[in-house]
Amino acid sequence: MPTITDVSRKAGVSRSTVSRLIAGSGYVSESARKAVEAAIAELGYRPNTMARGLRSNRSNLIGGVVVNVGSPFYAQMIGGIQLTCRSANKSFLVSSGYADPDQEARAILELIDRSCDGLILYLENPLGEDVLAVIEQSGIPVVSIGGDECPAARAAIAIDNFSGARDGMEFLLRAGHRNIAYLSGGLVYRDMRERLRGTADALARHGLTIDDILVIHGNFEERFGAEATATLLVEHPGITAIFGGDDDISAGALLSLKRAGKRVPEDISLLGFDDNFHARHLTPALTTVRQPVDEAGRLAARLLLSLLDGEAPTAREFSIPTELIIRDSVGPAPASLSG
């Protein structure tokens, strides 16, 4: 493997000149720069990032924990974080916490052990005192997304799930729907609890309660949406609208509705949440609540990079609004079934 000495010899310049060019610090003449770049390309030299990190006391690694890296929802968030980190010449290392307190703690400790310069955490459970003590001892900055399960976080970013669900349910109610099924992603998730609060708020504005609609708990999977909807059509044939806890659930619901010969939205309206990439490509295109998770990721990365540069954030708490995206899957309640 070629070394920095090999590059300096090939380019006919000193080791310090090569080091300055690689580190981007100090003056290097144009002729020397071209000679070094040509030597690096010819030799296939790669800088030793670990050694550079030791000299600068930085690893240039940002660590992240999300619920599940395999989810399209978190993939968008990870994409926003990674693009922002890359623009600052930082690498991003991410792990799943699976909404489990032990797995979340393990992921955080592993990232700290890998000498990450800072952490971006999307957690579902409050951290234990032992993990908080390790974070404090490490001295690395932390930015959280979602809730505020990490008191050590210097900045916390929340997405307004409450208002998003309230606006979605309000849209269904204004369309005349009263026989509504809500397919929940499960109360273990903070976002889901906030969406149910928003749903209840919209119902209260119309003199209704959460008990006036049908709530079915499951998970954030297409399979749950399909199976729950198939059961709904048999056991609750008067349902005129389904509000999916996320777009994956709604995609499964749409599949079952089509299999049963139900027209969307003429027979049953369908509403989603998240505005994942496939929402607009369904037939009919899915009306949904957009949750800008990529922007949350970019903001978290920007805040963490500023903290690493010694700049305090303008506030500790930031909120990102949701947006109702109206497409083709919601229509007026059928007159004979709206109740």
Order of alpha helices (4+ residues) and beta strands (2+ residues): alpha-alpha-alpha-alpha-beta-alpha-beta-alpha-beta-alpha-beta-beta-alpha-beta-alpha-beta-alpha-beta-alpha-beta-beta-alpha-beta-beta
